[in-house]
Amino acid sequence: MDLLAEVRGKQLVFPKELRGNDTFYGEFRGFGKTADDYEIRVENKRTGAGVVVTCDQPLANLGLWAVKTVVAPEPYITIRVPVARDFRWKYTYTFYTRGTSDHEKR
């Protein structure tokens, strides 16, 4: 059986193109207690198109689902809301093509 995905440092890499009924799902934990660890990048290395997702809250855990046409990160934050209070958070999505992202240097 071929390996569908592998962790390389801070990256999850798909060594080969997913085909047919290939389906990947993984859960990842162990992120820091600040929003600094909340940077999720999904990039198609062949086309250079990608998206970077950040949030102003810490990343609690991350699920990632993929099939041949979709890579779908499922990030979770911890929400604790006292009675009669509000809780707000902000996601930022930065779409880019290779050579246009400030995030490329990270």
NUFIBA-374357 format. One line per field, with one value per atom (N, C-alpha, C): residue in three letters; chain; y negated, x, z negated. Coordinates in Angstrom, 2 decimals, padded with zeros to 5 digits, m for minus. Layout:
BEGIN
code	(ALA,...)
unit	(A,...)
north	(Y,...)
east	(X,...)
up	(Z,...)
This chain:
BEGIN
code	(MET,MET,MET,ASP,ASP,ASP,LEU,LEU,LEU,LEU,LEU,LEU,ALA,ALA,ALA,GLU,GLU,GLU,VAL,VAL,VAL,ARG,ARG,ARG,GLY,GLY,GLY,LYS,LYS,LYS,GLN,GLN,GLN,LEU,LEU,LEU,VAL,VAL,VAL,PHE,PHE,PHE,PRO,PRO,PRO,LYS,LYS,LYS,GLU,GLU,GLU,LEU,LEU,LEU,ARG,ARG,ARG,GLY,GLY,GLY,ASN,ASN,ASN,ASP,ASP,ASP,THR,THR,THR,PHE,PHE,PHE,TYR,TYR,TYR,GLY,GLY,GLY,GLU,GLU,GLU,PHE,PHE,PHE,ARG,ARG,ARG,GLY,GLY,GLY,PHE,PHE,PHE,GLY,GLY,GLY,LYS,LYS,LYS,THR,THR,THR,ALA,ALA,ALA,ASP,ASP,ASP,ASP,ASP,ASP,TYR,TYR,TYR,GLU,GLU,GLU,ILE,ILE,ILE,ARG,ARG,ARG,VAL,VAL,VAL,GLU,GLU,GLU,ASN,ASN,ASN,LYS,LYS,LYS,ARG,ARG,ARG,THR,THR,THR,GLY,GLY,GLY,ALA,ALA,ALA,GLY,GLY,GLY,VAL,VAL,VAL,VAL,VAL,VAL,VAL,VAL,VAL,THR,THR,THR,CYS,CYS,CYS,ASP,ASP,ASP,GLN,GLN,GLN,PRO,PRO,PRO,LEU,LEU,LEU,ALA,ALA,ALA,ASN,ASN,ASN,LEU,LEU,LEU,GLY,GLY,GLY,LEU,LEU,LEU,TRP,TRP,TRP,ALA,ALA,ALA,VAL,VAL,VAL,LYS,LYS,LYS,THR,THR,THR,VAL,VAL,VAL,VAL,VAL,VAL,ALA,ALA,ALA,PRO,PRO,PRO,GLU,GLU,GLU,PRO,PRO,PRO,TYR,TYR,TYR,ILE,ILE,ILE,THR,THR,THR,ILE,ILE,ILE,ARG,ARG,ARG,VAL,VAL,VAL,PRO,PRO,PRO,VAL,VAL,VAL,ALA,ALA,ALA,ARG,ARG,ARG,ASP,ASP,ASP,PHE,PHE,PHE,ARG,ARG,ARG,TRP,TRP,TRP,LYS,LYS,LYS,TYR,TYR,TYR,THR,THR,THR,TYR,TYR,TYR,THR,THR,THR,PHE,PHE,PHE,TYR,TYR,TYR,THR,THR,THR,ARG,ARG,ARG,GLY,GLY,GLY,THR,THR,THR,SER,SER,SER,ASP,ASP,ASP,HIS,HIS,HIS,GLU,GLU,GLU,LYS,LYS,LYS,ARG,ARG,ARG)
unit	(A,A,A,A,A,A,A,A,A,A,A,A,A,A,A,A,A,A,A,A,A,A,A,A,A,A,A,A,A,A,A,A,A,A,A,A,A,A,A,A,A,A,A,A,A,A,A,A,A,A,A,A,A,A,A,A,A,A,A,A,A,A,A,A,A,A,A,A,A,A,A,A,A,A,A,A,A,A,A,A,A,A,A,A,A,A,A,A,A,A,A,A,A,A,A,A,A,A,A,A,A,A,A,A,A,A,A,A,A,A,A,A,A,A,A,A,A,A,A,A,A,A,A,A,A,A,A,A,A,A,A,A,A,A,A,A,A,A,A,A,A,A,A,A,A,A,A,A,A,A,A,A,A,A,A,A,A,A,A,A,A,A,A,A,A,A,A,A,A,A,A,A,A,A,A,A,A,A,A,A,A,A,A,A,A,A,A,A,A,A,A,A,A,A,A,A,A,A,A,A,A,A,A,A,A,A,A,A,A,A,A,A,A,A,A,A,A,A,A,A,A,A,A,A,A,A,A,A,A,A,A,A,A,A,A,A,A,A,A,A,A,A,A,A,A,A,A,A,A,A,A,A,A,A,A,A,A,A,A,A,A,A,A,A,A,A,A,A,A,A,A,A,A,A,A,A,A,A,A,A,A,A,A,A,A,A,A,A,A,A,A,A,A,A,A,A,A,A,A,A,A,A,A,A,A,A,A,A,A,A,A,A,A,A,A,A,A,A)
north	(001.19,000.00,m001.24,m002.16,m003.40,m004.35,m005.13,m006.14,m007.32,m007.71,m008.82,m010.17,m010.26,m011.53,m011.24,m012.20,m012.05,m013.41,m013.40,m014.62,m014.80,m016.00,m016.38,m017.68,m017.58,m018.78,m019.36,m020.60,m021.26,m021.16,m020.28,m020.14,m018.77,m018.74,m017.49,m017.47,m016.44,m016.38,m015.15,m015.33,m014.23,m013.84,m012.74,m012.38,m012.05,m011.65,m011.36,m011.92,m012.07,m012.57,m011.56,m012.05,m011.16,m010.80,m009.53,m009.05,m008.21,m008.12,m007.22,m007.43,m006.37,m006.42,m006.76,m007.20,m007.59,m008.67,m008.44,m009.41,m009.47,m010.70,m010.89,m011.69,m011.28,m012.11,m011.95,m013.06,m013.03,m014.13,m013.91,m014.93,m015.27,m016.56,m017.05,m017.91,m017.72,m018.45,m018.93,m019.61,m020.02,m021.42,m022.27,m023.64,m024.50,m025.67,m026.57,m027.23,m027.96,m028.60,m030.01,m030.44,m031.74,m031.53,m032.60,m032.52,m032.38,m032.45,m032.36,m031.06,m029.96,m028.67,m028.54,m029.49,m029.39,m029.98,m029.18,m029.53,m028.25,m028.13,m026.94,m027.33,m026.61,m026.88,m025.63,m025.83,m024.77,m025.28,m024.54,m025.00,m023.84,m024.13,m023.19,m023.50,m022.66,m022.91,m022.94,m022.21,m022.18,m023.52,m024.10,m025.35,m026.59,m026.44,m027.57,m028.35,m027.90,m028.56,m028.05,m028.95,m028.52,m029.50,m029.11,m029.94,m029.78,m030.88,m030.86,m031.30,m030.50,m030.83,m031.12,m032.28,m032.63,m033.02,m033.07,m033.42,m034.19,m034.99,m035.75,m034.97,m033.68,m032.80,m031.62,m030.98,m029.80,m028.64,m027.87,m026.68,m025.55,m025.00,m023.93,m022.57,m022.27,m021.07,m021.26,m020.39,m020.52,m019.16,m019.08,m017.91,m018.27,m017.30,m017.57,m016.40,m016.71,m015.73,m016.01,m014.98,m015.19,m014.03,m014.39,m013.44,m014.01,m013.40,m013.81,m015.26,m015.86,m017.24,m018.25,m017.81,m018.71,m018.43,m019.50,m019.42,m020.38,m019.86,m020.65,m020.63,m021.67,m021.76,m022.09,m021.49,m021.71,m022.18,m023.48,m024.00,m024.25,m024.04,m024.25,m025.20,m026.08,m026.92,m026.59,m026.93,m026.74,m027.98,m027.76,m028.87,m028.70,m029.67,m029.70,m031.06,m031.04,m032.28,m032.35,m033.31,m033.50,m033.89,m033.59,m033.91,m035.41,m035.74,m037.13,m037.91,m037.23,m037.89,m037.50,m038.25,m037.94,m037.34,m036.59,m036.07,m036.25,m036.89,m037.13,m036.61,m036.19,m035.79,m036.17,m036.21,m036.66,m035.70,m035.20,m034.41,m035.31,m035.09,m035.81,m034.77,m034.91,m034.04,m034.87,m034.44,m035.12,m034.15,m034.47,m033.64,m034.20,m033.33,m033.78,m032.81,m033.27,m032.41,m032.60,m031.63,m031.67,m033.02,m033.62,m034.91,m036.09,m035.86,m036.98,m037.01,m036.07,m035.98,m036.43,m037.31,m037.68,m036.48,m035.49,m034.30,m033.32,m033.49,m032.53,m032.38,m033.43,m033.41,m032.66,m032.29,m031.64,m030.16)
east	(000.85,000.00,000.89,000.61,001.37,000.96,001.92,001.68,000.96,m000.21,m000.97,m000.40,000.08,000.60,001.67,002.57,003.60,003.95,004.34,004.74,006.24,006.60,008.01,008.22,008.75,008.91,007.55,007.31,006.03,005.09,005.40,004.58,003.93,002.72,002.08,002.16,002.79,003.06,002.35,001.78,001.21,002.25,002.98,004.08,003.65,002.40,001.89,000.47,000.02,m001.33,m002.35,m003.37,m004.44,m005.29,m005.68,m006.42,m007.61,m008.59,m009.73,m010.38,m010.43,m011.06,m010.09,m008.87,m007.92,m008.54,m008.55,m009.07,m008.11,m007.77,m006.89,m007.64,m007.49,m007.94,m006.93,m006.50,m005.59,m005.94,m005.60,m005.81,m004.47,m004.28,m003.01,m003.24,m002.39,m002.49,m001.10,m001.03,000.28,000.68,m000.28,000.01,000.21,000.83,001.11,m000.14,000.03,m001.09,m001.38,m000.66,m000.93,m001.34,m001.77,m002.18,m000.99,000.22,001.42,001.48,000.97,000.99,m000.13,m001.05,m002.21,m001.86,m001.20,m000.94,m001.02,m002.09,m002.33,m002.17,m001.30,m001.07,m001.44,m002.24,m002.54,m002.06,m001.12,m000.55,m000.45,m000.82,m000.61,000.77,001.74,003.12,003.24,002.37,002.42,001.99,000.89,000.38,000.90,001.34,001.79,000.67,m000.57,m001.71,m001.88,m002.27,m002.44,m003.25,m003.47,m004.16,m003.46,m003.36,m002.86,m004.01,m004.30,m005.37,m004.73,m005.05,m004.59,m005.80,m005.59,m006.66,m006.05,m006.85,m006.36,m006.50,m006.86,m006.98,m006.03,m005.64,m004.78,m005.48,m004.72,m005.22,m005.26,m006.45,m006.60,m006.23,m006.76,m006.37,m006.77,m006.26,m006.48,m006.79,m007.91,m008.23,m007.92,m007.55,m007.31,m007.83,m008.71,m009.35,m008.94,m008.66,m008.25,m008.70,m009.11,m009.37,m008.68,m008.87,m008.09,m008.30,m009.44,m009.71,m009.82,m009.71,m009.95,m008.95,m008.40,m007.67,m008.38,m008.98,m009.83,m009.32,m008.59,m008.21,m009.44,m009.51,m010.61,m010.03,m009.72,m009.10,m010.14,m009.72,m010.59,m009.91,m010.71,m010.24,m011.09,m010.58,m011.34,m012.19,m013.46,m014.38,m014.97,m014.71,m015.30,m015.99,m017.29,m018.05,m018.81,m018.44,m019.21,m020.66,m021.55,m022.96,m023.11,m023.93,m024.27,m023.06,m022.06,m020.88,m020.75,m019.93,m019.65,m018.26,m018.05,m016.74,m016.57,m015.50,m015.27,m013.90,m013.79,m012.52,m012.50,m011.29,m011.15,m010.25,m010.78,m010.01,m009.57,m008.37,m007.89,m007.47,m007.98,m007.64,m006.85,m005.63,m004.81,m004.58,m005.18,m005.03,m003.87,m003.11,m001.93,m001.58,m000.73,m000.03,001.45,002.26,003.68,004.27,005.02,005.66,004.84,003.61,002.77,002.48,002.98,002.62,003.75,003.42,004.38,004.69,003.81,003.98,005.00,005.39,006.30,007.63,008.08,009.41,009.40,008.24,008.15,008.42)
up	(000.00,000.00,000.00,000.90,000.98,m000.12,m000.59,m001.60,m000.95,m001.50,m000.92,m001.33,m002.59,m003.10,m004.13,m004.32,m005.35,m005.93,m007.21,m007.89,m007.67,m007.21,m007.02,m007.76,m008.98,m009.80,m010.14,m009.72,m009.97,m008.78,m007.83,m006.63,m006.56,m006.02,m005.63,m004.12,m003.57,m002.14,m001.56,m000.37,000.38,001.43,001.21,002.10,003.53,003.69,005.03,005.12,006.33,006.56,006.05,005.32,004.88,006.10,006.19,007.36,006.92,007.80,007.57,006.23,005.42,004.11,002.98,003.30,002.25,001.37,000.07,m000.89,m002.07,m002.47,m003.63,m004.67,m005.95,m007.07,m008.19,m008.76,m009.89,m010.87,m012.14,m013.18,m013.79,m014.05,m014.55,m015.79,m016.80,m018.06,m018.46,m019.58,m020.10,m019.70,m019.43,m019.04,m020.29,m020.11,m021.22,m021.77,m022.86,m023.54,m023.02,m021.97,m021.37,m019.91,m019.28,m017.88,m016.93,m017.43,m016.58,m015.78,m016.33,m015.62,m014.61,m014.59,m013.70,m012.34,m011.54,m010.14,m009.33,m008.57,m007.77,m006.30,m005.61,m004.19,m003.40,m002.36,m001.42,m000.07,000.53,001.79,002.77,003.99,005.08,005.66,005.40,005.85,007.36,008.05,009.51,010.11,009.57,010.13,009.42,008.16,007.37,006.72,006.87,006.25,004.82,003.92,002.54,001.72,000.47,m000.49,m001.84,m002.57,m003.94,m004.83,m005.88,m006.81,m008.17,m008.73,m010.07,m010.91,m012.22,m013.15,m014.31,m014.97,m016.12,m017.43,m017.34,m018.50,m018.35,m019.45,m019.34,m018.64,m017.91,m017.24,m018.27,m018.52,m019.51,m018.90,m017.73,m016.99,m015.54,m014.68,m013.25,m012.66,m011.98,m011.17,m009.73,m008.92,m007.51,m006.71,m005.76,m004.91,m003.48,m002.70,m001.31,m000.43,000.79,001.86,003.09,004.25,005.42,005.84,005.54,005.98,004.86,003.59,002.45,001.34,000.77,m000.50,m001.43,m002.51,m003.38,m004.82,m005.23,m006.64,m007.49,m008.67,m009.59,m010.92,m011.03,m012.25,m013.35,m014.59,m015.75,m016.73,m017.31,m018.41,m019.63,m020.80,m022.03,m022.27,m022.52,m022.77,m024.17,m025.02,m026.36,m026.50,m026.63,m026.68,m028.01,m028.85,m030.09,m029.76,m030.66,m030.47,m030.21,m029.23,m028.87,m028.33,m027.82,m027.26,m025.79,m025.06,m023.67,m023.55,m022.49,m022.15,m020.64,m020.24,m018.82,m018.43,m017.18,m016.63,m015.16,m014.61,m013.23,m012.46,m011.35,m010.41,m009.27,m008.75,m007.57,m006.54,m005.33,m004.21,m003.20,m002.89,m001.90,m000.74,000.40,001.59,002.42,003.04,003.78,004.89,005.77,006.70,006.42,006.74,006.43,006.82,005.90,006.17,005.70,005.15,004.74,003.26,002.49,001.07,000.17,m000.79,m001.83,m002.72,m002.73,m003.59,m003.00,m001.75,m001.11,m001.84,m002.49,m003.12,m004.44,m004.94,m006.25,m006.17)
